[in-house]
Structure formats: structure tokens, C-alpha cells
Amino acid sequence: MDIYTLKWIHICSSMLLFGTGLGTAFFKFTADLSQDLRVMAHTNRRVVLADWLFTTPTVIIQPLSGYALAIAYGYPAASPWLLASLGLYLLAGICWLPVVYLQIRMRNDSAAALAAGQTLNPRYWQDARTWFWLGIPAFIAMVGVIWLMVAKPAF
């Protein structure tokens, strides 16, 4: 694969990863604010689907294409900007894994409450708060990764 195709894949993948994360967070957060159980259940289903369709593949593509680009451009594996980028990426991933579990549980809880004609149990709102707070360091980490990817600063 030529380097420009590889770079295009890496850039598109990073945009998709960041954009999907930001977009699904916005829609889930605003759906929860509405407290309309139909909207929440629908949005939770779509958020989980978007994670499987878009986020999961890009989580895999990003480090593989980044590694291939680093080799192609001759960057040493111990480059400080590369190590910092990897560290931030791992931080985002550490936050994302429990978020996936919480999203699935909130999807299931909202669907069950809607089907039963009941209100959400308090666990849903506790999960939503945890989900929100895990998103903040993940978002900041991904902003940092993208900056490092572009700037490649010499530390």
C-alpha cells in the first residue's frame, strides 16, 4: 500500500473515531436530558450500534495504520511524541471499555423500562453519570492524540 493511501486511511479513521465519539455522546446526553423514555431507548440503541459499526473498527485501524506510518516515515519507536500519543490513546481506551459496558446496560435498562411501561431504575442514572465522567478524560486524550499526530513535537 502506498504511503498516501495509508495516511488517508489513518486520517479518515481518526476523524471517524473522534467524530463518532463526540456525536454519539452529544445525542445520548441530550436524549437523557429530555427524560423522554422513548427517545432515550431509541438513542441508546443507536449509540451502541454506532460504537460497533464505527468506533470498534477505528479503534483497531488507528494504531495499526499509525504504526505502519511511523515505520514508513522512519520515526523511531521511542519518539517522545509517538510514546505520548500511544499513552493518551491507551488512556482513552481504558475509559472507553467501561463506557461500552455502560452503554449496553443503559440500552437494555431503557428498553426494558419502555417495554414494561415503568420508569428507569436509579442504576440507569448512576451509569449515565459514570458514562459522562469517563468521557471527559477520553475526549481530552483524543484531542491530545490528534494534536500529537499533526504536530509531532520535539520534546
DSSP file (Angstrom, degrees, kcal/mol; ACC not computed):
  #  RESIDUE AA STRUCTURE BP1 BP2  ACC     N-H-->O    O-->H-N    N-H-->O    O-->H-N    TCO  KAPPA ALPHA  PHI   PSI    X-CA   Y-CA   Z-CA
    1    1 A M              0   0    0      0, 0.0     2,-0.0     0, 0.0     0, 0.0   0.000 360.0 360.0 360.0 134.5    0.0    0.0    0.0
    2    2 A D     >  -     0   0    0      1,-0.1     4,-2.1     4,-0.0     3,-0.3  -0.339 360.0-112.9 -74.5 160.2    1.4    3.4   -0.9
    3    3 A I  H  > S+     0   0    0      1,-0.2     4,-2.6     2,-0.2     5,-0.2   0.811 113.3  55.5 -65.3 -32.5    2.1    5.9    1.9
    4    4 A Y  H  > S+     0   0    0      2,-0.2     4,-2.3     1,-0.2    -1,-0.2   0.870 108.6  47.6 -71.3 -35.4   -0.6    8.4    0.8
    5    5 A T  H  > S+     0   0    0     -3,-0.3     4,-2.5     2,-0.2    -2,-0.2   0.917 113.2  49.0 -67.1 -42.8   -3.3    5.7    0.9
    6    6 A L  H  X S+     0   0    0     -4,-2.1     4,-2.4     2,-0.2    -2,-0.2   0.915 112.4  47.6 -62.2 -43.7   -2.1    4.7    4.3
    7    7 A K  H  X S+     0   0    0     -4,-2.6     4,-2.7     2,-0.2     5,-0.2   0.902 110.9  51.9 -64.0 -41.2   -2.1    8.3    5.5
    8    8 A W  H  X S+     0   0    0     -4,-2.3     4,-2.8     2,-0.2     5,-0.3   0.915 110.5  48.3 -61.2 -44.1   -5.6    8.8    4.1
    9    9 A I  H  X S+     0   0    0     -4,-2.5     4,-2.5     2,-0.2    -2,-0.2   0.920 112.7  49.0 -61.4 -44.2   -6.8    5.7    6.0
   10   10 A H  H  X S+     0   0    0     -4,-2.4     4,-2.1     2,-0.2    -2,-0.2   0.924 114.7  43.7 -63.7 -45.3   -5.2    6.9    9.2
   11   11 A I  H  X S+     0   0    0     -4,-2.7     4,-2.3     2,-0.2    -2,-0.2   0.936 115.7  47.0 -67.7 -46.9   -6.6   10.4    8.9
   12   12 A C  H  X S+     0   0    0     -4,-2.8     4,-2.5    -5,-0.2    -2,-0.2   0.899 112.3  51.3 -61.8 -39.9  -10.1    9.2    7.9
   13   13 A S  H  X S+     0   0    0     -4,-2.5     4,-2.7    -5,-0.3    -1,-0.2   0.905 109.6  49.1 -64.0 -42.1  -10.1    6.7   10.7
   14   14 A S  H  X S+     0   0    0     -4,-2.1     4,-2.6     2,-0.2     5,-0.3   0.895 111.8  49.2 -66.4 -38.2   -9.1    9.3   13.3
   15   15 A M  H  X S+     0   0    0     -4,-2.3     4,-2.9     2,-0.2     5,-0.3   0.918 113.3  46.7 -64.7 -42.4  -11.9   11.6   12.1
   16   16 A L  H  X S+     0   0    0     -4,-2.5     4,-2.5     2,-0.2     5,-0.3   0.913 113.6  48.3 -66.6 -42.8  -14.4    8.8   12.2
   17   17 A L  H  X S+     0   0    0     -4,-2.7     4,-1.8     2,-0.2    -2,-0.2   0.951 119.0  38.2 -61.6 -50.8  -13.2    7.7   15.7
   18   18 A F  H  X S+     0   0    0     -4,-2.6     4,-2.5    -5,-0.2     5,-0.2   0.920 118.7  48.0 -68.4 -45.1  -13.3   11.2   17.1
   19   19 A G  H  X S+     0   0    0     -4,-2.9     4,-2.8    -5,-0.3     5,-0.2   0.894 111.7  48.6 -65.9 -41.3  -16.5   12.3   15.3
   20   20 A T  H  X S+     0   0    0     -4,-2.5     4,-2.9    -5,-0.3     5,-0.3   0.926 112.9  49.0 -64.9 -43.5  -18.5    9.2   16.2
   21   21 A G  H  X S+     0   0    0     -4,-1.8     4,-1.9    -5,-0.3    -2,-0.2   0.935 115.8  42.1 -60.6 -47.4  -17.5    9.5   19.9
   22   22 A L  H  X S+     0   0    0     -4,-2.5     4,-2.2     2,-0.2    -2,-0.2   0.910 117.0  48.0 -67.2 -42.8  -18.4   13.2   20.0
   23   23 A G  H  X S+     0   0    0     -4,-2.8     4,-2.4    -5,-0.2     5,-0.2   0.929 113.2  45.0 -66.2 -46.4  -21.6   12.8   18.0
   24   24 A T  H  X S+     0   0    0     -4,-2.9     4,-2.7    -5,-0.2     5,-0.3   0.882 112.5  53.1 -67.7 -35.5  -22.9    9.8   20.0
   25   25 A A  H  X S+     0   0    0     -4,-1.9     4,-2.6    -5,-0.3     5,-0.2   0.929 110.2  48.4 -62.6 -44.1  -22.0   11.5   23.3
   26   26 A F  H  X S+     0   0    0     -4,-2.2     4,-2.5     1,-0.2     5,-0.2   0.946 114.6  44.1 -60.9 -49.0  -23.9   14.6   22.3
   27   27 A F  H  X S+     0   0    0     -4,-2.4     4,-2.1     2,-0.2    -2,-0.2   0.893 115.9  46.5 -67.9 -39.0  -27.0   12.7   21.2
   28   28 A K  H  X S+     0   0    0     -4,-2.7     4,-2.6    -5,-0.2    -1,-0.2   0.937 113.2  49.3 -67.3 -44.2  -27.1   10.4   24.2
   29   29 A F  H  X S+     0   0    0     -4,-2.6     4,-2.1    -5,-0.3    -2,-0.2   0.924 114.4  44.5 -60.5 -45.6  -26.5   13.2   26.6
   30   30 A T  H  X S+     0   0    0     -4,-2.5     4,-1.5    -5,-0.2    -1,-0.2   0.850 111.5  53.5 -70.9 -32.6  -29.3   15.3   25.1
   31   31 A A  H  X>S+     0   0    0     -4,-2.1     4,-0.8    -5,-0.2     5,-0.6   0.924 109.9  48.3 -64.7 -42.9  -31.7   12.3   24.9
   32   32 A D  H ><5S+     0   0    0     -4,-2.6     3,-0.8     1,-0.2    -2,-0.2   0.892 107.7  55.3 -63.7 -39.3  -31.1   11.7   28.6
   33   33 A L  H 3<5S+     0   0    0     -4,-2.1    -1,-0.2     1,-0.2    -2,-0.2   0.842 101.7  58.1 -61.7 -32.4  -31.7   15.4   29.4
   34   34 A S  H 3<5S-     0   0    0     -4,-1.5    -1,-0.2    -3,-0.2    -2,-0.2   0.793  90.1-153.2 -66.6 -27.0  -35.1   15.1   27.6
   35   35 A Q  T <<5 +     0   0    0     -4,-0.8     2,-0.8    -3,-0.8    -3,-0.1   0.691  45.6 141.8  54.9  21.8  -36.1   12.3   30.1
   36   36 A D     >< -     0   0    0     -5,-0.6     4,-2.8     1,-0.2     3,-0.3  -0.841  44.6-153.8 -90.3 109.2  -38.4   11.0   27.3
   37   37 A L  H  > S+     0   0    0     -2,-0.8     4,-2.8     1,-0.2     5,-0.2   0.828  91.4  53.8 -58.4 -35.8  -38.0    7.2   27.7
   38   38 A R  H  > S+     0   0    0      2,-0.2     4,-2.2     1,-0.2    -1,-0.2   0.934 112.6  43.7 -64.3 -44.1  -38.9    6.6   24.1
   39   39 A V  H  > S+     0   0    0     -3,-0.3     4,-2.8     2,-0.2     5,-0.2   0.913 115.1  49.6 -65.4 -43.0  -36.2    9.0   22.9
   40   40 A M  H  X S+     0   0    0     -4,-2.8     4,-2.9    -9,-0.2     5,-0.2   0.929 111.5  47.2 -64.0 -46.3  -33.7    7.6   25.4
   41   41 A A  H  X S+     0   0    0     -4,-2.8     4,-1.9    69,-0.2    -1,-0.2   0.924 114.9  46.7 -62.6 -43.9  -34.3    4.0   24.5
   42   42 A H  H  X S+     0   0    0     -4,-2.2     4,-2.0    -5,-0.2    -2,-0.2   0.939 114.7  46.4 -62.6 -47.1  -34.1    4.7   20.8
   43   43 A T  H  X S+     0   0    0     -4,-2.8     4,-2.7     1,-0.2    -2,-0.2   0.901 109.5  54.0 -65.0 -41.2  -30.9    6.8   21.2
   44   44 A N  H  X S+     0   0    0     -4,-2.9     4,-2.0    -5,-0.2    -1,-0.2   0.896 107.9  50.9 -61.0 -39.4  -29.3    4.2   23.4
   45   45 A R  H  X S+     0   0    0     -4,-1.9     4,-2.1    -5,-0.2    -1,-0.2   0.930 112.9  45.7 -61.2 -44.3  -29.8    1.5   20.8
   46   46 A R  H  X S+     0   0    0     -4,-2.0     4,-2.9     2,-0.2    -2,-0.2   0.860 109.2  54.7 -69.4 -36.0  -28.3    3.7   18.1
   47   47 A V  H  X S+     0   0    0     -4,-2.7     4,-2.1     2,-0.2    -1,-0.2   0.933 110.4  46.0 -63.4 -45.3  -25.3    4.7   20.3
   48   48 A V  H  X S+     0   0    0     -4,-2.0     4,-1.9     2,-0.2    -2,-0.2   0.918 113.8  49.5 -63.1 -42.9  -24.4    1.0   20.9
   49   49 A L  H  X S+     0   0    0     -4,-2.1     4,-2.7     1,-0.2     5,-0.2   0.925 109.7  50.9 -61.8 -45.1  -24.9    0.3   17.2
   50   50 A A  H  X>S+     0   0    0     -4,-2.9     4,-2.8     1,-0.2     5,-1.4   0.880 107.6  54.1 -61.7 -38.2  -22.6    3.2   16.2
   51   51 A D  I  <>S+     0   0    0     -4,-2.1     5,-3.0     3,-0.2    -1,-0.2   0.921 112.9  42.5 -61.9 -42.7  -19.9    2.0   18.6
   52   52 A W  I  <5S+     0   0    0     -4,-1.9    -2,-0.2     3,-0.2    -1,-0.2   0.895 121.0  40.7 -70.4 -39.4  -19.9   -1.4   17.0
   53   53 A L  I  <5S+     0   0    0     -4,-2.7    -2,-0.2    -5,-0.2    -3,-0.2   0.866 135.1   8.4 -78.5 -36.5  -20.1   -0.2   13.4
   54   54 A F  I  X5S+     0   0    0     -4,-2.8     4,-1.7    -5,-0.2    -3,-0.2   0.821 125.3  46.5-114.8 -50.2  -17.7    2.8   13.6
   55   55 A T  I  ><S+     0   0    0     -5,-1.4     4,-2.5     1,-0.2     5,-0.2   0.948 109.2  52.4 -68.0 -49.0  -15.8    3.1   16.8
   56   56 A T  H  ><S+     0   0    0     -5,-3.0     4,-1.2     1,-0.2    -1,-0.2   0.926 111.6  44.8 -57.4 -49.7  -14.7   -0.5   17.2
   57   57 A P  H  > S+     0   0    0      0, 0.0     4,-2.6     0, 0.0     3,-0.4   0.912 114.9  48.7 -61.6 -39.1  -13.1   -0.8   13.7
   58   58 A T  H  X S+     0   0    0     -4,-1.7     4,-2.6     1,-0.2    -2,-0.2   0.827 103.0  60.9 -72.2 -28.7  -11.4    2.6   14.0
   59   59 A V  H  < S+     0   0    0     -4,-2.5    -1,-0.2     1,-0.2    -3,-0.1   0.841 113.5  38.6 -61.7 -31.7  -10.0    1.7   17.4
   60   60 A I  H  X S+     0   0    0     -4,-1.2     4,-1.3    -3,-0.4    -2,-0.2   0.883 115.9  50.4 -83.1 -43.7   -8.2   -1.2   15.7
   61   61 A I  H  X S+     0   0    0     -4,-2.6     4,-3.1     1,-0.2     5,-0.4   0.880 101.2  64.4 -64.7 -40.1   -7.3    0.7   12.5
   62   62 A Q  H  X S+     0   0    0     -4,-2.6     4,-2.5     1,-0.2     5,-0.2   0.933 106.8  36.9 -55.3 -56.8   -5.8    3.7   14.3
   63   63 A P  H  > S+     0   0    0      0, 0.0     4,-2.5     0, 0.0    -1,-0.2   0.882 118.5  51.1 -68.3 -33.2   -2.8    2.0   16.0
   64   64 A L  H  X S+     0   0    0     -4,-1.3     4,-2.2     2,-0.2    -2,-0.2   0.949 115.4  40.4 -67.1 -47.0   -2.1   -0.3   13.1
   65   65 A S  H  X S+     0   0    0     -4,-3.1     4,-2.3     2,-0.2    -1,-0.2   0.874 115.6  52.7 -69.7 -35.1   -2.1    2.4   10.5
   66   66 A G  H  X S+     0   0    0     -4,-2.5     4,-2.5    -5,-0.4    -2,-0.2   0.917 109.8  48.0 -64.3 -42.9   -0.2    4.7   12.8
   67   67 A Y  H  X S+     0   0    0     -4,-2.5     4,-2.2    -5,-0.2    -2,-0.2   0.926 111.9  49.8 -62.0 -45.2    2.5    2.1   13.4
   68   68 A A  H  X S+     0   0    0     -4,-2.2     4,-2.5     1,-0.2    -2,-0.2   0.886 111.8  48.8 -62.5 -38.7    2.8    1.5    9.7
   69   69 A L  H  X S+     0   0    0     -4,-2.3     4,-2.6     2,-0.2     6,-0.2   0.904 108.3  53.4 -67.5 -40.9    3.1    5.2    9.0
   70   70 A A  H  X>S+     0   0    0     -4,-2.5     5,-2.4     1,-0.2     4,-0.6   0.917 112.8  44.3 -60.2 -42.3    5.8    5.5   11.7
   71   71 A I  H ><5S+     0   0    0     -4,-2.2     3,-0.9     3,-0.2    -2,-0.2   0.935 112.8  51.4 -65.4 -46.1    7.8    2.8   10.1
   72   72 A A  H 3<5S+     0   0    0     -4,-2.5    -2,-0.2     1,-0.3    -1,-0.2   0.862 115.0  42.1 -61.5 -36.6    7.3    4.2    6.6
   73   73 A Y  H 3<5S-     0   0    0     -4,-2.6    -1,-0.3    -5,-0.1    -2,-0.2   0.489 113.1-118.2 -89.9  -3.3    8.5    7.7    7.7
   74   74 A G  T <<5 +     0   0    0     -3,-0.9    -3,-0.2    -4,-0.6    -4,-0.1   0.740  53.0 162.1  76.9  23.4   11.3    6.3    9.7
   75   75 A Y      < -     0   0    0     -5,-2.4    -1,-0.2    -6,-0.2    -2,-0.1  -0.610  43.8-114.8 -75.1 132.2   10.2    7.6   13.1
   76   76 A P    >   -     0   0    0      0, 0.0     3,-2.0     0, 0.0     6,-0.2  -0.401  18.3-124.8 -64.4 143.7   12.0    5.7   16.0
   77   77 A A  T 3  S+     0   0    0      1,-0.3    -2,-0.0    -2,-0.1    -6,-0.0   0.764 111.1  56.7 -61.4 -24.2    9.5    3.7   18.1
   78   78 A A  T 3  S+     0   0    0      4,-0.1    -1,-0.3     5,-0.0     5,-0.0   0.200  72.7 139.2 -93.6  16.1   10.8    5.6   21.1
   79   79 A S    <>  -     0   0    0     -3,-2.0     4,-2.6     1,-0.1     3,-0.4  -0.425  56.9-132.7 -59.1 130.0   10.0    9.0   19.7
   80   80 A P  H  > S+     0   0    0      0, 0.0     4,-2.7     0, 0.0     5,-0.2   0.879 105.1  49.9 -56.1 -41.1    8.6   11.0   22.6
   81   81 A W  H  > S+     0   0    0     72,-0.3     4,-2.0     1,-0.2     5,-0.1   0.866 112.2  48.9 -67.2 -33.1    5.6   12.3   20.6
   82   82 A L  H  > S+     0   0    0     -3,-0.4     4,-2.3     2,-0.2    -1,-0.2   0.906 112.8  46.3 -71.2 -42.7    4.8    8.8   19.5
   83   83 A L  H  X S+     0   0    0     -4,-2.6     4,-2.5     2,-0.2    -2,-0.2   0.894 113.3  49.8 -66.1 -40.1    5.0    7.4   23.0
   84   84 A A  H  X S+     0   0    0     -4,-2.7     4,-2.5    -5,-0.3     5,-0.2   0.905 110.7  50.5 -63.9 -41.1    2.9   10.3   24.4
   85   85 A S  H  X S+     0   0    0     -4,-2.0     4,-2.4    -5,-0.2    -2,-0.2   0.922 111.3  47.6 -62.0 -45.0    0.3    9.6   21.6
   86   86 A L  H  X S+     0   0    0     -4,-2.3     4,-2.5     2,-0.2    -2,-0.2   0.904 110.9  51.8 -63.7 -41.8    0.2    5.9   22.5
   87   87 A G  H  X S+     0   0    0     -4,-2.5     4,-2.1     2,-0.2    -2,-0.2   0.916 112.0  45.3 -61.0 -44.4   -0.1    6.7   26.2
   88   88 A L  H  X S+     0   0    0     -4,-2.5     4,-2.5     2,-0.2    -1,-0.2   0.880 111.7  53.1 -66.8 -37.4   -3.0    9.1   25.6
   89   89 A Y  H  X S+     0   0    0     -4,-2.4     4,-2.2     1,-0.2    -2,-0.2   0.904 109.4  48.6 -63.9 -41.2   -4.6    6.5   23.2
   90   90 A L  H  X S+     0   0    0     -4,-2.5     4,-2.6     2,-0.2    -2,-0.2   0.886 109.2  53.1 -65.5 -38.9   -4.4    3.9   25.9
   91   91 A L  H  X S+     0   0    0     -4,-2.1     4,-1.8     2,-0.2    -2,-0.2   0.933 109.7  48.2 -60.4 -45.7   -5.9    6.3   28.4
   92   92 A A  H  X S+     0   0    0     -4,-2.5     4,-2.2     1,-0.2    -2,-0.2   0.905 112.3  49.7 -60.8 -40.9   -8.8    6.9   26.1
   93   93 A G  H  X S+     0   0    0     -4,-2.2     4,-2.3     2,-0.2    -2,-0.2   0.881 106.4  54.6 -66.0 -38.7   -9.2    3.1   25.6
   94   94 A I  H  < S+     0   0    0     -4,-2.6    -1,-0.2     1,-0.2    -2,-0.2   0.859 113.9  42.8 -63.3 -34.8   -9.2    2.5   29.3
   95   95 A C  H  X S+     0   0    0     -4,-1.8     4,-1.2    -5,-0.2    -2,-0.2   0.849 112.0  54.9 -75.4 -35.4  -12.1    4.9   29.6
   96   96 A W  H  X S+     0   0    0     -4,-2.2     4,-2.4     1,-0.2    -2,-0.2   0.871  96.1  63.5 -70.9 -38.2  -13.9    3.5   26.6
   97   97 A L  H  X S+     0   0    0     -4,-2.3     4,-1.6     1,-0.2    -1,-0.2   0.926 107.8  40.4 -58.3 -48.6  -14.1   -0.1   27.6
   98   98 A P  H  > S+     0   0    0      0, 0.0     4,-2.7     0, 0.0    -1,-0.2   0.844 111.3  59.9 -67.8 -28.5  -16.3    0.5   30.7
   99   99 A V  H  X S+     0   0    0     -4,-1.2     4,-2.8     2,-0.2    -2,-0.2   0.905 102.4  52.1 -62.4 -40.9  -18.2    3.1   28.6
  100  100 A V  H  X S+     0   0    0     -4,-2.4     4,-2.2     2,-0.2    -1,-0.2   0.936 111.0  47.2 -60.2 -46.7  -19.1    0.3   26.1
  101  101 A Y  H  X S+     0   0    0     -4,-1.6     4,-2.3     1,-0.2    -2,-0.2   0.928 113.4  48.2 -60.1 -46.1  -20.4   -1.9   29.0
  102  102 A L  H  X S+     0   0    0     -4,-2.7     4,-2.9     1,-0.2     5,-0.2   0.892 109.5  52.8 -63.6 -40.2  -22.4    1.0   30.5
  103  103 A Q  H  X S+     0   0    0     -4,-2.8     4,-2.5     2,-0.2    -1,-0.2   0.911 110.4  47.5 -62.3 -42.0  -23.9    1.9   27.1
  104  104 A I  H  X S+     0   0    0     -4,-2.2     4,-2.5     2,-0.2    -2,-0.2   0.922 113.6  47.7 -65.2 -43.1  -25.1   -1.7   26.6
  105  105 A R  H  X S+     0   0    0     -4,-2.3     4,-2.8     2,-0.2    -2,-0.2   0.900 113.0  47.9 -66.1 -39.9  -26.5   -1.8   30.1
  106  106 A M  H  X S+     0   0    0     -4,-2.9     4,-2.6     2,-0.2     5,-0.3   0.877 110.6  52.6 -68.3 -36.2  -28.3    1.6   29.7
  107  107 A R  H  X S+     0   0    0     -4,-2.5     4,-2.2    -5,-0.2    -2,-0.2   0.952 113.4  43.4 -59.9 -48.6  -29.6    0.4   26.3
  108  108 A N  H  X S+     0   0    0     -4,-2.5     4,-2.4     1,-0.2    -2,-0.2   0.907 114.7  49.3 -64.8 -43.1  -31.0   -2.7   28.0
  109  109 A D  H  X S+     0   0    0     -4,-2.8     4,-2.3     2,-0.2    -1,-0.2   0.909 113.2  45.8 -64.5 -42.8  -32.4   -0.8   31.0
  110  110 A S  H  X S+     0   0    0     -4,-2.6     4,-2.2     2,-0.2   -69,-0.2   0.893 113.6  49.2 -69.9 -37.7  -34.2    1.8   28.9
  111  111 A A  H  X S+     0   0    0     -4,-2.2     4,-2.5    -5,-0.3    -2,-0.2   0.908 112.6  48.1 -65.5 -41.4  -35.6   -0.8   26.6
  112  112 A A  H  X S+     0   0    0     -4,-2.4     4,-2.1     2,-0.2     6,-0.2   0.911 112.4  48.2 -66.1 -42.7  -36.9   -2.9   29.5
  113  113 A A  H  X>S+     0   0    0     -4,-2.3     5,-2.5     2,-0.2     4,-0.8   0.906 113.2  48.1 -64.6 -41.0  -38.4    0.1   31.2
  114  114 A L  H ><5S+     0   0    0     -4,-2.2     3,-0.7     1,-0.2    -2,-0.2   0.932 112.5  48.0 -64.7 -45.7  -40.1    1.3   28.0
  115  115 A A  H 3<5S+     0   0    0     -4,-2.5    -1,-0.2     1,-0.2    -2,-0.2   0.849 116.3  43.8 -63.5 -35.0  -41.5   -2.2   27.3
  116  116 A A  H 3<5S-     0   0    0     -4,-2.1    -1,-0.2    -5,-0.2    -2,-0.2   0.532 108.4-123.0 -88.5  -6.6  -42.8   -2.6   30.8
  117  117 A G  T <<5 +     0   0    0     -4,-0.8     2,-0.2    -3,-0.7    -3,-0.2   0.831  70.0 127.3  68.1  31.1  -44.2    0.9   30.9
  118  118 A Q      < -     0   0    0     -5,-2.5    -1,-0.2    -6,-0.2     2,-0.1  -0.636  63.2-100.5-113.3 171.1  -42.1    1.7   34.0
  119  119 A T        -     0   0    0     -2,-0.2     2,-0.1     1,-0.1    -1,-0.1  -0.469  50.4 -86.6 -83.9 164.6  -39.7    4.4   34.9
  120  120 A L        -     0   0    0     -2,-0.1    -1,-0.1     1,-0.1   -10,-0.1  -0.415  43.1-115.2 -69.6 144.7  -36.0    3.9   34.8
  121  121 A N    >>  -     0   0    0      1,-0.1     3,-1.6    -2,-0.1     4,-0.7  -0.465  29.3-107.9 -76.0 156.9  -34.3    2.4   37.8
  122  122 A P  H 3> S+     0   0    0      0, 0.0     4,-1.8     0, 0.0     3,-0.3   0.761 114.5  71.3 -57.7 -25.8  -31.8    4.6   39.7
  123  123 A R  H 3> S+     0   0    0      1,-0.2     4,-3.0     2,-0.2     5,-0.2   0.872  90.3  60.9 -59.0 -36.1  -28.9    2.5   38.3
  124  124 A Y  H <> S+     0   0    0     -3,-1.6     4,-2.4     1,-0.2    -1,-0.2   0.934 106.4  44.7 -55.8 -47.0  -29.5    4.0   34.9
  125  125 A W  H  X S+     0   0    0     -4,-0.7     4,-1.9    -3,-0.3    -1,-0.2   0.836 112.3  51.4 -71.8 -32.1  -28.8    7.5   36.1
  126  126 A Q  H  X S+     0   0    0     -4,-1.8     4,-2.3     2,-0.2    -1,-0.2   0.918 111.8  47.9 -66.9 -43.1  -25.8    6.4   38.1
  127  127 A D  H  X S+     0   0    0     -4,-3.0     4,-3.0     1,-0.2    -2,-0.2   0.893 109.5  53.6 -62.2 -39.9  -24.5    4.7   34.9
  128  128 A A  H  X S+     0   0    0     -4,-2.4     4,-2.3    -5,-0.2    -1,-0.2   0.896 109.4  47.8 -64.2 -39.9  -25.2    7.8   32.9
  129  129 A R  H  X S+     0   0    0     -4,-1.9     4,-2.6     2,-0.2     5,-0.2   0.934 113.8  46.4 -65.5 -45.4  -23.2    9.9   35.3
  130  130 A T  H  X S+     0   0    0     -4,-2.3     4,-2.3     1,-0.2     5,-0.2   0.926 112.0  52.0 -61.8 -44.2  -20.3    7.4   35.2
  131  131 A W  H  X S+     0   0    0     -4,-3.0     4,-1.3     1,-0.2    -1,-0.2   0.914 111.0  48.2 -56.0 -46.3  -20.5    7.3   31.4
  132  132 A F  H  X S+     0   0    0     -4,-2.3     4,-0.9     1,-0.2     3,-0.4   0.941 112.4  46.7 -61.7 -49.6  -20.3   11.1   31.3
  133  133 A W  H  < S+     0   0    0     -4,-2.6     3,-0.3     1,-0.2    -1,-0.2   0.812 109.9  53.2 -69.2 -30.0  -17.4   11.4   33.6
  134  134 A L  H  X S+     0   0    0     -4,-2.3     4,-1.3    -5,-0.2    -1,-0.2   0.801 103.1  60.8 -69.9 -27.9  -15.4    8.7   31.8
  135  135 A G  H  X S+     0   0    0     -4,-1.3     4,-2.7    -3,-0.4     5,-0.2   0.792  93.2  64.8 -69.2 -28.0  -16.0   10.6   28.5
  136  136 A I  H  X S+     0   0    0     -4,-0.9     4,-2.5    -3,-0.3     5,-0.2   0.967 106.3  38.0 -65.9 -54.3  -14.2   13.7   29.7
  137  137 A P  H  > S+     0   0    0      0, 0.0     4,-2.5     0, 0.0    -1,-0.2   0.869 117.0  53.9 -65.8 -31.2  -10.6   12.2   30.0
  138  138 A A  H  X S+     0   0    0     -4,-1.3     4,-2.3     2,-0.2    -2,-0.2   0.925 110.4  46.4 -65.2 -42.9  -11.2   10.1   26.9
  139  139 A F  H  X S+     0   0    0     -4,-2.7     4,-2.3     2,-0.2     5,-0.2   0.944 114.0  47.1 -63.1 -48.7  -12.2   13.2   24.9
  140  140 A I  H  X S+     0   0    0     -4,-2.5     4,-2.2     1,-0.2    -2,-0.2   0.905 111.9  51.6 -61.0 -41.3   -9.2   15.2   26.2
  141  141 A A  H  X S+     0   0    0     -4,-2.5     4,-2.5    -5,-0.2    -1,-0.2   0.915 109.7  48.9 -61.7 -42.9   -6.9   12.3   25.5
  142  142 A M  H  X S+     0   0    0     -4,-2.3     4,-2.4     2,-0.2    -1,-0.2   0.864 108.4  53.3 -68.9 -34.3   -8.1   12.0   21.9
  143  143 A V  H  X S+     0   0    0     -4,-2.3     4,-2.3     2,-0.2    -1,-0.2   0.926 111.2  48.2 -61.1 -43.0   -7.7   15.8   21.3
  144  144 A G  H  X S+     0   0    0     -4,-2.2     4,-2.8     2,-0.2    -2,-0.2   0.903 109.2  52.0 -63.1 -42.2   -4.1   15.3   22.5
  145  145 A V  H  X S+     0   0    0     -4,-2.5     4,-2.6     2,-0.2    -2,-0.2   0.928 110.8  47.7 -60.3 -45.7   -3.6   12.3   20.3
  146  146 A I  H  X S+     0   0    0     -4,-2.4     4,-1.8     2,-0.2    -1,-0.2   0.910 111.8  50.1 -64.9 -41.1   -4.8   14.2   17.2
  147  147 A W  H  X S+     0   0    0     -4,-2.3     4,-3.4     1,-0.2     5,-0.4   0.942 112.9  46.4 -61.5 -46.4   -2.6   17.2   18.1
  148  148 A L  H  X S+     0   0    0     -4,-2.8     4,-2.0     1,-0.2    -2,-0.2   0.885 109.1  55.8 -61.9 -38.8    0.4   14.9   18.5
  149  149 A M  H  < S+     0   0    0     -4,-2.6    -1,-0.2    -5,-0.2    -2,-0.2   0.870 118.2  33.5 -61.9 -37.4   -0.4   13.2   15.3
  150  150 A V  H  < S+     0   0    0     -4,-1.8    -2,-0.2    -5,-0.2    -1,-0.2   0.916 126.6  36.2 -84.7 -47.6   -0.3   16.5   13.4
  151  151 A A  H  < S-     0   0    0     -4,-3.4    -3,-0.2    -5,-0.2    -2,-0.2   0.841  73.6-165.4 -80.0 -35.1    2.4   18.5   15.3
  152  152 A K     <  -     0   0    0     -4,-2.0    -4,-0.1    -5,-0.4    -3,-0.1   0.939  25.0-157.6  45.1  57.2    4.8   15.7   16.1
  153  153 A P        -     0   0    0      0, 0.0     2,-0.7     0, 0.0   -72,-0.3  -0.241  16.5-123.9 -68.9 152.2    6.6   18.0   18.6
  154  154 A A              0   0    0      1,-0.1   -75,-0.0    -3,-0.1    -2,-0.0  -0.861 360.0 360.0 -91.8 114.5   10.1   17.5   19.7
  155  155 A F              0   0    0     -2,-0.7    -1,-0.1     0, 0.0     0, 0.0   0.456 360.0 360.0 -85.6 360.0   10.0   17.2   23.5
